[in-house]
Amino acid sequence: MKLKLPATMGSQYLVLIATIILGAIILGVSSGGNFFGPVSMQTFFQFLAVPILIGLAQMITLAVGQLNLAIGAIGGVAACLAAVMVADWGLNPWLGALVALLVGAVAGIANGILVVVTKINGFIVTLATMTVLLGVQYALVNTRTISSDNWAPVAALGKARWLGLPAIFVIAIIVAVLVGLAFRYTTTGRHLLASGDNEHAATLAGISNDRSLTVAHGASGLIAGFAGFVSFASLPGVNQSVGGDWLLSSFAAPIIGGVSLTGGTVAVFGTVLAAFVVRLVDSARAEFQLAPAWVNLVIGAVILGTVALGRLRESRESAKAGMLRARVANHRVNTAALQPAAAAAPAGPPPSSEPAPSASEEVKQ
């Protein structure tokens, strides 16, 4: 199955790019140019890594028609467990970073298995696991904040620059490229899209929908764990608040980026662009000293508007397709009605086998 993208994706990309440019100009003017300063740009891209990663994590579950409400809880537990194992248990910092990835993958696979075994919608399953994981996160760190001084080598990566950009931002872009390549060129990626587009058709094609659900949730959990690792590396300390504000952003990036809620589509580039928009909104909140609730209000309104416009577009396309099918059906009926009439029409006299007389013969006669 080929990578399926929305028909209006090109125009949606242009709108997102124009929004990013306009938002950056507004912030640059309002800040007197400070927004484009090296320190501000470094901070902007550094904190852009997590929105990109959690948007990709949510996009993968949306591709199979599922929702993952536990992304923030998975990332929070991954970061907190890594911090506790390094600071309290004396584990090597890089092994602690690996633990964050493993925790994310295991939690995601567990979500997938629960969805497959119980046959309960992923929304309910991940809501339950989110609650459990939040309890685990609190049990790990309680009310304390574990300083990043305990994992100085990993924290150095969080502050490093590659090609003039924060290393963690470059890593997030690499992850996005790998996700896009996986969906476009691998059999597993095509199977995920097929299962999300039409489960019955996928089953007839020999694709295991149960395996697709498990793989999707596992990959989503792995990337959420990676976001936990990024927080572990870049934040000055880790506490129970890590991942607490990821849920809305995780849905905003893929939905605004063009991913359908019904499954069967991905939009990696759109998700990355939408993550830029989400980050710009957060920067505007700091610039204009707005309450954090305004960020949620704006992002929520944009999500609602995007979904509503998507539904309207889908209904129009469905209506057009229905009219086309009706015309084709009417044409076939008319053609079938004309065929018996043509067969019942009287046949003309058979042509004579004798040659026609020449002009000289007619004169003699």
C-alpha positions as CSV (number, residue, x, y, z in Angstrom):
1,M,0.0,0.0,0.0
2,K,1.3,3.4,-0.9
3,L,1.7,6.2,1.6
4,K,-1.7,7.8,1.8
5,L,-1.8,11.6,2.3
6,P,-4.7,14.0,2.4
7,A,-5.6,15.5,-0.9
8,T,-5.2,19.1,0.3
9,M,-1.9,18.4,2.1
10,G,0.1,20.7,-0.2
11,S,-2.1,23.8,0.6
12,Q,-2.1,22.8,4.3
13,Y,1.7,22.9,4.3
14,L,1.7,26.3,2.7
15,V,-0.7,27.6,5.3
16,L,1.4,26.2,8.2
17,I,4.6,27.7,6.7
18,A,2.9,31.1,6.2
19,T,1.6,30.9,9.8
20,I,5.1,30.2,11.2
21,I,6.6,33.1,9.2
22,L,3.9,35.5,10.3
23,G,4.1,34.4,13.9
24,A,7.9,34.8,13.9
25,I,7.7,38.2,12.4
26,I,5.1,39.3,15.0
27,L,7.2,38.0,17.9
28,G,10.3,39.6,16.4
29,V,8.7,43.0,16.1
30,S,7.1,42.9,19.5
31,S,10.3,41.9,21.2
32,G,12.3,44.6,19.4
33,G,14.3,41.9,17.5
34,N,15.3,40.0,20.6
35,F,13.3,37.0,19.5
36,F,15.8,36.5,16.7
37,G,18.8,36.8,19.0
38,P,21.1,33.8,19.4
39,V,20.0,33.0,22.9
40,S,16.3,33.2,22.1
41,M,16.7,31.1,19.0
42,Q,18.7,28.5,20.9
43,T,16.0,28.3,23.6
44,F,13.2,28.2,21.0
45,F,14.7,25.2,19.1
46,Q,15.8,23.4,22.3
47,F,12.2,23.3,23.6
48,L,10.8,22.4,20.2
49,A,12.3,18.9,20.4
50,V,9.6,17.6,22.8
51,P,6.6,18.9,20.8
52,I,8.0,17.3,17.7
53,L,8.6,13.9,19.4
54,I,5.2,13.7,21.2
55,G,3.4,14.8,18.0
56,L,5.1,11.9,16.1
57,A,4.2,9.5,18.9
58,Q,0.5,10.5,18.7
59,M,0.6,10.4,14.9
60,I,1.6,6.7,14.9
61,T,-1.4,5.7,17.0
62,L,-3.7,7.9,14.9
63,A,-2.4,6.1,11.8
64,V,-4.1,2.9,13.0
65,G,-7.3,4.7,14.2
66,Q,-6.3,4.8,17.8
67,L,-5.6,7.4,20.5
68,N,-2.8,7.4,23.1
69,L,-3.7,9.5,26.2
70,A,-0.7,8.1,28.1
71,I,2.1,9.7,26.1
72,G,2.8,12.3,28.8
73,A,2.6,9.8,31.6
74,I,4.9,7.4,29.7
75,G,7.5,10.2,29.1
76,G,7.2,11.3,32.7
77,V,7.8,7.9,34.2
78,A,10.7,7.2,31.7
79,A,12.4,10.5,32.8
80,C,11.8,10.0,36.5
81,L,12.8,6.3,36.6
82,A,16.0,7.2,34.8
83,A,16.7,10.0,37.3
84,V,16.1,7.8,40.3
85,M,18.2,5.0,38.9
86,V,21.1,7.3,38.2
87,A,20.9,9.6,41.3
88,D,19.8,7.1,44.0
89,W,21.0,3.7,42.6
90,G,24.3,4.9,41.1
91,L,23.5,3.7,37.6
92,N,25.7,5.0,34.8
93,P,24.0,8.1,33.3
94,W,24.0,6.7,29.7
95,L,22.4,3.5,30.9
96,G,19.8,5.6,32.7
97,A,19.1,7.3,29.4
98,L,18.7,3.8,27.8
99,V,16.3,2.9,30.6
100,A,14.1,5.8,29.5
101,L,13.8,4.4,26.0
102,L,13.1,0.9,27.3
103,V,10.4,2.1,29.7
104,G,8.7,3.9,26.9
105,A,8.8,0.9,24.6
106,V,7.6,-1.6,27.3
107,A,4.7,0.7,28.3
108,G,3.6,1.2,24.7
109,I,3.7,-2.5,23.9
110,A,1.7,-3.1,27.1
111,N,-0.9,-0.6,25.9
112,G,-1.1,-2.4,22.5
113,I,-1.5,-5.9,24.1
114,L,-4.2,-4.6,26.4
115,V,-6.1,-3.1,23.4
116,V,-5.8,-6.4,21.5
117,V,-6.6,-8.7,24.3
118,T,-9.5,-6.8,25.9
119,K,-10.9,-5.5,22.6
120,I,-11.5,-2.2,24.4
121,N,-10.9,1.1,22.5
122,G,-7.4,2.5,22.9
123,F,-8.9,5.7,24.4
124,I,-10.2,3.8,27.5
125,V,-7.1,1.6,27.8
126,T,-4.6,4.5,27.6
127,L,-6.7,6.6,29.9
128,A,-6.4,3.8,32.5
129,T,-2.7,3.3,32.0
130,M,-2.1,7.0,32.1
131,T,-3.7,7.1,35.6
132,V,-1.6,4.2,36.7
133,L,1.6,5.6,35.3
134,L,1.0,9.0,37.0
135,G,0.8,7.2,40.3
136,V,4.0,5.4,39.5
137,Q,5.7,8.7,38.6
138,Y,4.6,10.3,41.9
139,A,5.8,7.2,43.8
140,L,9.2,7.5,42.2
141,V,10.0,11.1,43.0
142,N,7.3,12.3,45.4
143,T,7.6,16.1,45.7
144,R,11.4,16.4,45.2
145,T,13.3,17.5,42.1
146,I,16.3,15.5,41.2
147,S,19.1,17.7,39.8
148,S,20.7,17.1,36.5
149,D,24.0,17.4,38.2
150,N,23.7,13.7,38.9
151,W,23.9,12.9,35.1
152,A,26.3,15.6,33.9
153,P,27.5,13.8,30.7
154,V,23.9,13.4,29.5
155,A,23.0,16.9,30.5
156,A,26.0,18.1,28.4
157,L,24.3,16.6,25.4
158,G,21.1,18.5,26.2
159,K,23.1,21.8,26.0
160,A,25.3,20.8,23.0
161,R,25.0,22.3,19.6
162,W,25.3,20.5,16.3
163,L,25.5,22.5,13.1
164,G,24.6,25.6,15.1
165,L,21.4,24.1,16.4
166,P,20.6,22.4,19.7
167,A,21.6,18.7,19.5
168,I,18.3,17.5,20.9
169,F,16.4,19.4,18.2
170,V,18.6,17.8,15.5
171,I,18.0,14.4,17.1
172,A,14.2,15.0,17.0
173,I,14.4,15.9,13.3
174,I,16.4,12.7,12.7
175,V,13.6,10.7,14.5
176,A,11.0,12.4,12.3
177,V,12.9,11.5,9.1
178,L,13.2,7.9,10.2
179,V,9.5,7.7,11.0
180,G,8.7,9.1,7.6
181,L,11.0,6.6,5.8
182,A,9.5,3.8,7.9
183,F,6.0,4.6,6.7
184,R,7.0,5.1,3.1
185,Y,9.4,2.3,2.5
186,T,8.8,-0.5,5.0
187,T,6.3,-3.3,4.9
188,T,5.4,-2.7,8.5
189,G,4.6,1.0,7.9
190,R,2.4,0.1,5.0
191,H,0.6,-2.5,7.1
192,L,-0.1,0.1,9.8
193,L,-1.7,2.4,7.2
194,A,-3.7,-0.4,5.7
195,S,-5.1,-1.5,9.1
196,G,-6.0,2.1,9.9
197,D,-7.6,2.7,6.6
198,N,-9.8,-0.4,6.4
199,E,-9.4,-3.2,8.9
200,H,-11.6,-5.6,6.9
201,A,-9.7,-5.1,3.7
202,A,-6.4,-5.4,5.5
203,T,-7.5,-8.8,7.0
204,L,-8.5,-10.0,3.5
205,A,-5.0,-8.9,2.3
206,G,-3.4,-11.1,5.0
207,I,-2.5,-8.3,7.4
208,S,-2.8,-8.9,11.1
209,N,-4.6,-5.9,12.6
210,D,-3.7,-7.1,16.1
211,R,-0.1,-7.0,15.2
212,S,-0.5,-3.5,13.7
213,L,-2.1,-2.2,16.9
214,T,0.6,-3.6,19.0
215,V,3.4,-2.3,16.8
216,A,1.8,1.2,16.6
217,H,1.4,1.5,20.4
218,G,4.9,0.1,20.9
219,A,6.4,2.6,18.5
220,S,4.4,5.4,20.1
221,G,5.6,4.5,23.5
222,L,9.2,4.3,22.3
223,I,9.1,7.8,20.9
224,A,7.3,9.0,24.1
225,G,10.2,7.5,26.1
226,F,12.6,9.3,23.8
227,A,10.8,12.5,24.6
228,G,11.3,11.5,28.3
229,F,15.0,11.1,27.6
230,V,15.2,14.5,25.9
231,S,13.6,16.0,29.1
232,F,16.0,14.1,31.2
233,A,18.9,15.5,29.2
234,S,17.8,19.1,28.8
235,L,15.9,20.1,31.9
236,P,17.8,21.4,35.0
237,G,16.0,18.8,37.1
238,V,13.3,16.1,36.9
239,N,10.2,15.9,39.0
240,Q,6.6,14.8,38.9
241,S,5.6,17.6,36.5
242,V,7.5,16.1,33.6
243,G,5.0,15.1,30.9
244,G,2.1,16.7,32.6
245,D,1.4,19.2,29.9
246,W,2.1,17.0,26.9
247,L,-1.3,15.6,26.1
248,L,-2.8,18.6,24.3
249,S,0.3,19.3,22.3
250,S,0.6,15.7,21.3
251,F,-2.8,15.9,19.6
252,A,-2.3,19.4,18.3
253,A,0.8,18.7,16.2
254,P,-0.5,15.7,14.1
255,I,-4.1,17.0,13.8
256,I,-3.2,20.5,12.7
257,G,-0.5,18.9,10.5
258,G,-3.2,17.0,8.5
259,V,-3.5,13.6,10.1
260,S,-7.0,12.1,10.0
261,L,-8.7,11.0,13.2
262,T,-10.2,8.0,11.4
263,G,-6.8,6.4,10.6
264,G,-5.0,5.4,7.5
265,T,-3.0,8.6,7.1
266,V,0.3,10.1,8.3
267,A,1.8,13.6,7.8
268,V,5.3,13.7,9.2
269,F,6.3,17.0,7.7
270,G,2.9,18.5,8.7
271,T,3.3,17.3,12.2
272,V,6.8,18.9,12.5
273,L,5.4,22.2,11.1
274,A,2.5,22.1,13.5
275,A,4.9,21.6,16.4
276,F,6.6,24.8,15.3
277,V,3.2,26.6,15.5
278,V,2.5,25.2,19.0
279,R,6.0,26.3,20.1
280,L,5.3,29.8,18.7
281,V,2.1,30.0,20.6
282,D,4.0,29.2,23.8
283,S,6.6,31.8,23.0
284,A,3.9,34.4,22.4
285,R,2.5,33.6,25.9
286,A,5.8,34.4,27.4
287,E,6.3,37.5,25.3
288,F,2.9,39.0,26.0
289,Q,2.8,37.7,29.6
290,L,-0.4,35.7,29.1
291,A,-1.7,33.1,31.5
292,P,-0.9,29.5,30.5
293,A,-4.6,28.9,30.1
294,W,-4.6,31.1,27.1
295,V,-2.2,28.7,25.3
296,N,-4.6,25.8,25.9
297,L,-7.5,27.9,24.8
298,V,-5.8,28.9,21.5
299,I,-4.5,25.4,20.7
300,G,-7.8,23.8,21.6
301,A,-9.7,26.2,19.4
302,V,-7.3,25.5,16.5
303,I,-7.6,21.7,16.9
304,L,-11.4,22.0,17.0
305,G,-11.4,24.2,13.9
306,T,-9.1,21.9,12.1
307,V,-11.2,18.8,12.8
308,A,-14.4,20.6,11.8
309,L,-12.9,21.8,8.5
310,G,-11.6,18.3,7.9
311,R,-15.0,16.8,8.5
312,L,-16.6,19.3,6.2
313,R,-14.1,18.6,3.5
314,E,-14.5,14.8,3.9
315,S,-18.3,15.2,3.7
316,R,-18.0,17.2,0.5
317,E,-15.7,14.7,-1.1
318,S,-18.0,11.9,-0.1
319,A,-21.0,13.7,-1.6
320,K,-19.1,14.2,-4.9
321,A,-18.1,10.6,-4.9
322,G,-21.7,9.6,-4.3
323,M,-22.9,11.7,-7.2
324,L,-20.3,10.3,-9.5
325,R,-21.3,6.7,-8.5
326,A,-24.9,7.6,-9.2
327,R,-24.1,8.9,-12.6
328,V,-22.1,5.8,-13.5
329,A,-25.0,3.6,-12.2
330,N,-27.6,5.5,-14.3
331,H,-25.4,5.2,-17.4
332,R,-25.1,1.5,-16.9
333,V,-28.9,1.2,-16.5
334,N,-29.6,3.2,-19.6
335,T,-27.1,1.1,-21.6
336,A,-28.6,-2.1,-20.4
337,A,-32.1,-0.9,-21.3
338,L,-31.0,0.0,-24.9
339,Q,-29.4,-3.4,-25.6
340,P,-32.7,-5.5,-25.6
341,A,-34.4,-2.9,-27.8
342,A,-31.6,-3.1,-30.3
343,A,-31.8,-6.9,-30.3
344,A,-35.6,-6.9,-30.9
345,A,-35.5,-4.5,-33.9
346,P,-36.5,-6.2,-37.3
347,A,-33.7,-7.1,-39.5
348,G,-33.6,-5.7,-43.1
349,P,-33.6,-8.0,-46.3
350,P,-30.6,-10.0,-46.7
351,P,-28.1,-8.7,-49.3
352,S,-28.3,-10.4,-52.7
353,S,-25.4,-12.6,-53.6
354,E,-25.8,-12.0,-57.3
355,P,-23.8,-9.3,-58.8
356,A,-25.6,-6.2,-60.0
357,P,-26.1,-5.9,-63.8
358,S,-23.8,-3.6,-65.7
359,A,-25.0,-0.5,-67.6
360,S,-24.5,-2.2,-71.0
361,E,-26.7,-5.2,-70.0
362,E,-29.5,-2.8,-68.9
363,V,-29.5,-1.1,-72.4
364,K,-29.7,-4.4,-74.2
365,Q,-32.6,-5.4,-72.2
